[in-house]
Amino acid sequence: MSLTYQPNKRKRAKTHVFLVRAKTPGGKKVTQARRQKGRAKVSIAK
């Protein structure tokens, strides 16, 4: 059995960076929802 989280900087950047999120309508909703909730971090920096 392996641990669930296998950190990978490249994969993290390719899926969760602000510019990647901004490209899709769903991603825009994600950042909007996080801003509304008052999250300290809206998305990760590159």
C-alpha positions as CSV (number, residue, x, y, z in Angstrom):
1,M,0.0,0.0,0.0
2,S,1.3,3.4,-0.9
3,L,0.6,6.9,0.5
4,T,-2.0,8.8,-1.4
5,Y,-0.1,12.1,-1.9
6,Q,2.9,11.7,-4.2
7,P,4.3,15.3,-4.6
8,N,5.4,16.3,-8.0
9,K,6.1,20.0,-8.7
10,R,5.6,19.8,-12.5
11,K,2.2,18.1,-12.2
12,R,1.1,20.6,-9.5
13,A,2.1,23.5,-11.6
14,K,0.3,22.1,-14.7
15,T,-3.0,21.7,-12.9
16,H,-3.2,24.2,-10.1
17,V,-1.4,27.4,-11.2
18,F,-3.4,30.6,-11.5
19,L,-2.9,31.0,-15.3
20,V,-4.0,27.4,-16.0
21,R,-7.1,28.0,-13.9
22,A,-7.8,31.2,-15.7
23,K,-8.0,29.5,-19.1
24,T,-11.2,27.5,-18.4
25,P,-14.6,28.6,-17.3
26,G,-14.6,26.1,-14.5
27,G,-11.2,27.3,-13.3
28,K,-12.4,30.8,-13.2
29,K,-15.3,29.7,-11.0
30,V,-12.8,28.0,-8.7
31,T,-10.8,31.1,-8.2
32,Q,-13.9,33.2,-7.8
33,A,-15.3,30.9,-5.2
34,R,-12.0,30.9,-3.2
35,R,-11.9,34.7,-3.3
36,Q,-15.5,34.9,-2.1
37,K,-14.7,32.5,0.7
38,G,-11.8,34.7,1.7
39,R,-9.0,32.2,1.2
40,A,-5.5,33.5,1.9
41,K,-4.3,31.7,-1.3
42,V,-6.5,31.8,-4.3
43,S,-4.2,29.5,-6.3
44,I,-0.5,28.5,-6.2
45,A,2.2,30.7,-7.6
46,K,4.3,29.4,-10.5
